[in-house]
Amino acid sequence: MIKSAIIFSLLWLGLAIIACEQQNNMDAVSQLETTKVNLKKTEPAEFTFKTNAPADRVKWNVSPNRNVQIIPNGYVAKIYFGDAGRYTIIATDDIITSRTAVTVDTTTYIPGDTTTVTPPSPPVVYPPILPADTVIKVDTVGTHDRIVSLEGDEFTITPVIVDSLSGQGLGMRIDSKKHYPCSTTYLHYSGFWQESNTGPYKLSFYHAVQPGARFCNGPERTLLAAAHIYPIPHGKTRFEISLNGTTYAGSITREENTFTISWPYTDGVKFSKFVLTK
């Protein structure tokens, strides 16, 4: 009887130690973060996973993985949900796994809809002129983001057809030509939006954001982003893209299930294809 009690006590002690270690691991990283948990279909959603592990060890997944587009960028992922429902977003660094849930309703996100997104004001990229005796604080802890100009860079846009019960439109993958320090550097841009229902869709590239030295992981890499115009009606839809002080203008003509992009530029901002058919 005494021997059984000792064995039982040892088992409970072992379980307590394991539970404590697991809790310490859970305390080592915050929960998966997002600014919005109630979304519309195809509405851009961004998730951040904070961990001390290198960015290239972070893996992203969604359950159920049904008509979902995941664009990972180290600790941050942009995810688009094509169907209504409840989804669990999962991020792991092979040691710690964090989850968060979002709900996607049956309505479809329309870029420029002020009830779901407000276009950001263009930031000041260049610092102001300071007096000669100004003391500039140095980021000694390496946690401050650094704004990097896009001057001299070019972007290639690869369009794909986005199709759902509520309509068709175009999703667009955006790739930079230049490489930037840190695999965790990302592009700050507006996404497509409209000033009015009859105006052109507008997309602005602002600058790159490079994490402080403490969070700068991985080799140099190009910038990767995504945007979309959805839904696109039959006929002609105008759009504009701004980069480094230049505004490029083009149009998308839809005839049934065929989309034709009119874009006369061969540098600055380029398209990889111009005709898409569902």
Residue pairs with C-beta under 8 A, 6 or more apart in sequence:
25 95
25 96
26 96
28 51
28 52
28 96
29 49
29 50
29 51
29 52
29 93
29 96
29 98
30 50
30 98
31 98
31 100
32 47
32 48
32 49
32 89
32 91
32 98
32 99
32 100
33 47
33 48
33 49
33 50
33 100
34 45
34 46
34 47
34 48
34 89
34 100
34 102
35 46
36 45
36 102
37 100
37 101
37 102
37 103
38 102
38 103
38 105
39 45
39 81
39 102
39 103
39 104
39 105
39 109
40 104
40 105
40 107
40 108
40 109
40 116
41 81
41 82
41 83
41 84
41 104
41 105
41 106
41 107
41 108
41 109
41 164
41 166
42 80
42 81
42 82
42 108
42 109
42 162
42 164
42 169
42 228
42 230
43 80
43 81
43 104
43 109
43 116
43 117
44 78
44 80
44 109
44 117
44 191
44 226
45 78
45 79
45 80
45 81
45 102
46 76
46 77
46 78
46 79
47 60
47 76
47 77
47 78
47 79
47 89
47 91
47 100
48 75
48 76
49 58
49 60
49 75
49 76
49 77
49 91
49 93
49 98
50 75
51 58
51 75
51 93
51 96
53 93
53 94
53 95
53 96
54 217
54 218
55 74
55 75
55 183
55 184
55 217
55 218
56 74
56 183
56 217
56 218
57 93
57 94
58 72
58 74
58 75
58 91
58 92
58 93
59 72
59 91
59 92
59 93
59 94
60 70
60 72
60 77
60 79
60 89
60 90
60 91
61 70
61 89
61 90
61 91
62 68
62 70
62 79
62 87
62 88
62 89
62 90
63 87
63 88
63 90
64 85
64 87
66 82
66 83
66 85
67 81
67 82
67 83
67 164
68 79
68 80
68 81
68 82
68 87
69 79
69 80
69 82
69 171
69 226
70 77
70 78
70 79
71 77
71 78
71 79
71 224
71 225
71 226
73 184
73 186
73 224
74 183
74 184
74 217
74 218
75 184
75 215
76 184
76 186
77 89
77 91
78 225
78 226
79 89
80 171
80 226
80 228
81 87
81 102
81 104
82 162
82 164
83 104
83 164
84 104
84 105
84 106
85 103
85 104
86 101
86 102
86 103
86 104
87 101
87 102
87 103
87 104
88 99
88 100
88 101
89 99
89 100
89 101
89 102
90 97
90 98
90 99
91 97
91 98
91 99
92 98
107 166
108 164
108 166
108 167
108 230
108 231
109 116
109 117
109 230
110 116
110 230
110 231
111 117
111 191
111 192
111 193
111 194
111 201
111 228
111 229
111 230
112 119
112 192
112 193
112 194
112 195
112 201
117 191
117 193
119 190
119 191
119 193
119 202
120 190
122 204
122 206
123 147
123 188
123 206
123 207
125 147
125 149
125 206
125 207
126 149
130 136
139 212
139 213
141 212
141 214
142 212
142 213
142 214
142 215
142 216
143 212
143 214
143 215
144 212
145 209
145 210
145 211
145 212
146 209
146 210
146 211
146 212
147 207
147 208
147 209
147 210
148 180
148 185
148 207
148 208
148 209
148 210
149 207
149 208
150 176
150 205
150 206
150 207
150 208
150 243
150 244
151 244
152 178
153 176
153 177
153 178
153 243
153 244
154 176
154 177
154 178
154 267
154 268
154 269
154 270
155 174
155 175
155 176
155 177
155 205
155 243
155 268
155 269
155 270
156 174
156 175
156 177
156 270
156 271
156 272
157 172
157 173
157 174
157 175
157 269
157 270
157 271
157 272
158 172
158 173
158 175
158 271
158 272
158 273
159 170
159 171
159 172
159 173
159 259
159 261
159 271
159 272
159 273
159 276
160 170
160 171
160 172
160 173
160 276
161 168
161 169
161 170
161 171
161 257
161 259
161 276
161 278
162 168
162 169
162 170
162 171
162 228
162 230
163 278
166 231
167 230
167 231
167 232
168 230
168 231
168 232
168 254
168 257
168 278
169 228
169 229
169 230
169 231
169 232
170 228
170 229
170 230
170 232
170 252
170 259
170 276
171 226
171 227
171 228
171 230
172 226
172 227
172 228
172 229
173 224
173 225
173 226
174 187
174 189
174 223
174 224
174 225
174 226
174 227
175 222
175 223
175 224
176 187
176 222
176 223
176 224
177 222
178 222
178 223
179 220
179 221
179 222
180 208
180 210
180 220
180 221
180 222
180 223
181 210
181 216
181 220
182 210
182 211
182 215
182 216
182 217
182 218
182 220
182 221
183 217
183 218
183 219
183 220
183 221
184 211
184 215
184 216
184 217
184 218
185 208
185 209
185 210
185 211
185 221
185 223
186 208
186 209
186 223
186 225
187 205
187 208
187 209
187 223
187 224
187 225
188 206
188 207
188 208
188 209
189 203
189 204
189 205
189 206
189 225
189 227
190 202
190 203
190 204
190 206
191 203
191 227
192 201
192 202
192 203
192 227
192 228
192 229
192 239
193 201
193 202
193 203
194 200
194 201
194 202
195 202
199 238
200 238
200 239
200 240
200 249
201 229
201 237
201 238
201 239
201 240
202 239
202 240
202 241
202 242
203 227
203 239
203 240
203 241
203 242
204 241
204 242
204 243
205 241
205 242
205 243
205 244
208 223
210 216
229 237
229 239
229 252
232 252
232 254
232 259
233 254
234 254
234 255
234 256
235 253
235 254
236 251
236 252
236 253
237 251
237 252
237 253
237 254
238 249
238 250
238 251
239 249
239 250
239 251
239 252
240 247
240 248
240 249
240 250
241 247
241 248
241 250
241 269
242 248
243 268
243 269
244 268
246 268
248 263
248 265
248 268
248 269
250 261
250 262
250 263
250 264
250 265
251 261
251 262
252 259
252 260
252 261
252 262
253 259
253 260
253 262
254 260
257 277
257 278
258 275
258 276
258 277
258 278
259 275
259 276
259 277
260 274
260 275
261 271
261 273
261 274
261 275
262 274
263 270
263 271
263 274
